[in-house]
Amino acid sequence: MLNITVQQAATAFTSGIEPTDAELDAIDLEMQLIAAEVDLLDVQIICMDRPANEVDGRRLRRARRRVLAARRELENQGSTEAVPGGAA
């Protein structure tokens, strides 16, 4: 019978799980969009908890506009940056 502790089982698969520098850089580039999407989700959850009113509608519209603006900015940044290994 093989005796393996929980710690050994959990750490046996952790090699290679850490994000690479390129993945961390990609997350940094998308952080503004991620934050805007989280804010939108928060507003949507708030709107589900009570009857809709004018203030909640404004919050929802503002949050959606922030998400769209962050997506637009991310797309505009992506089109101006050189892609490694791409044609010049």
C-alpha positions as a LaTeX table, in Angstrom:
\begin{tabular}{lrrr}
\hline
Residue & $x$ (\AA) & $y$ (\AA) & $z$ (\AA) \\
\hline
Met1 & 0.00 & 0.00 & 0.00 \\
Leu2 & 1.28 & 3.43 & $-0.92$ \\
Asn3 & 1.09 & 6.11 & 1.77 \\
Ile4 & 0.88 & 9.63 & 0.33 \\
Thr5 & 0.11 & 12.66 & 2.41 \\
Val6 & $-2.30$ & 15.33 & 1.22 \\
Gln7 & 0.61 & 17.80 & 0.99 \\
Gln8 & 2.57 & 15.45 & $-1.25$ \\
Ala9 & $-0.42$ & 14.84 & $-3.48$ \\
Ala10 & $-1.17$ & 18.56 & $-3.76$ \\
Thr11 & 2.40 & 19.60 & $-4.51$ \\
Ala12 & 3.08 & 16.76 & $-6.95$ \\
Phe13 & 1.21 & 18.58 & $-9.70$ \\
Thr14 & 2.29 & 22.17 & $-9.03$ \\
Ser15 & 5.36 & 22.17 & $-11.25$ \\
Gly16 & 4.57 & 24.08 & $-14.42$ \\
Ile17 & 1.38 & 25.57 & $-13.02$ \\
Glu18 & 2.89 & 28.99 & $-12.37$ \\
Pro19 & 2.07 & 31.53 & $-15.09$ \\
Thr20 & 4.82 & 32.49 & $-17.47$ \\
Asp21 & 6.10 & 36.04 & $-17.81$ \\
Ala22 & 4.23 & 36.36 & $-21.12$ \\
Glu23 & 0.98 & 35.28 & $-19.47$ \\
Leu24 & 1.49 & 37.77 & $-16.64$ \\
Asp25 & 2.18 & 40.53 & $-19.18$ \\
Ala26 & $-1.04$ & 39.66 & $-21.01$ \\
Ile27 & $-2.98$ & 39.85 & $-17.74$ \\
Asp28 & $-1.43$ & 43.26 & $-17.02$ \\
Leu29 & $-2.54$ & 44.50 & $-20.44$ \\
Glu30 & $-6.08$ & 43.29 & $-19.83$ \\
Met31 & $-6.35$ & 44.41 & $-16.19$ \\
Gln32 & $-8.40$ & 47.53 & $-16.96$ \\
Leu33 & $-10.90$ & 45.43 & $-18.91$ \\
Ile34 & $-11.00$ & 42.78 & $-16.18$ \\
Ala35 & $-11.71$ & 45.43 & $-13.53$ \\
Ala36 & $-14.46$ & 46.99 & $-15.67$ \\
Glu37 & $-16.08$ & 43.59 & $-16.22$ \\
Val38 & $-15.98$ & 42.86 & $-12.48$ \\
Asp39 & $-17.64$ & 46.22 & $-11.79$ \\
Leu40 & $-20.33$ & 45.42 & $-14.37$ \\
Leu41 & $-20.94$ & 42.06 & $-12.74$ \\
Asp42 & $-21.26$ & 43.75 & $-9.33$ \\
Val43 & $-23.87$ & 46.15 & $-10.68$ \\
Gln44 & $-25.77$ & 43.31 & $-12.34$ \\
Ile45 & $-25.85$ & 41.39 & $-9.05$ \\
Ile46 & $-27.10$ & 44.48 & $-7.21$ \\
Cys47 & $-29.87$ & 44.90 & $-9.79$ \\
Met48 & $-30.99$ & 41.31 & $-9.26$ \\
Asp49 & $-31.47$ & 41.83 & $-5.52$ \\
Arg50 & $-34.11$ & 44.53 & $-5.74$ \\
Pro51 & $-36.61$ & 46.08 & $-8.13$ \\
Ala52 & $-35.02$ & 48.14 & $-10.87$ \\
Asn53 & $-34.98$ & 51.90 & $-10.43$ \\
Glu54 & $-33.55$ & 54.84 & $-12.34$ \\
Val55 & $-30.30$ & 54.99 & $-10.35$ \\
Asp56 & $-29.61$ & 51.29 & $-10.94$ \\
Gly57 & $-30.27$ & 51.79 & $-14.64$ \\
Arg58 & $-27.69$ & 54.56 & $-14.75$ \\
Arg59 & $-25.18$ & 52.45 & $-12.85$ \\
Leu60 & $-25.70$ & 49.61 & $-15.30$ \\
Arg61 & $-25.31$ & 51.86 & $-18.35$ \\
Arg62 & $-22.14$ & 53.45 & $-16.91$ \\
Ala63 & $-20.64$ & 50.05 & $-16.13$ \\
Arg64 & $-21.41$ & 48.81 & $-19.66$ \\
Arg65 & $-19.82$ & 51.94 & $-21.17$ \\
Arg66 & $-16.68$ & 51.38 & $-19.06$ \\
Val67 & $-16.43$ & 47.80 & $-20.33$ \\
Leu68 & $-16.84$ & 48.94 & $-23.94$ \\
Ala69 & $-14.26$ & 51.71 & $-23.48$ \\
Ala70 & $-11.78$ & 49.28 & $-21.92$ \\
Arg71 & $-12.32$ & 46.81 & $-24.78$ \\
Arg72 & $-11.83$ & 49.56 & $-27.35$ \\
Glu73 & $-8.64$ & 50.74 & $-25.65$ \\
Leu74 & $-7.30$ & 47.19 & $-25.46$ \\
Glu75 & $-8.03$ & 46.60 & $-29.14$ \\
Asn76 & $-6.38$ & 49.89 & $-30.10$ \\
Gln77 & $-3.28$ & 49.01 & $-28.06$ \\
Gly78 & $-3.12$ & 45.58 & $-29.67$ \\
Ser79 & $-3.18$ & 46.97 & $-33.18$ \\
Thr80 & $-0.21$ & 49.29 & $-32.56$ \\
Glu81 & 2.06 & 46.82 & $-30.75$ \\
Ala82 & 4.44 & 44.62 & $-32.69$ \\
Val83 & 3.72 & 40.92 & $-32.48$ \\
Pro84 & 6.83 & 38.82 & $-31.79$ \\
Gly85 & 7.66 & 36.60 & $-34.72$ \\
Gly86 & 5.32 & 38.44 & $-37.05$ \\
Ala87 & 6.09 & 39.90 & $-40.43$ \\
Ala88 & 7.64 & 43.36 & $-40.43$ \\
\hline
\end{tabular}
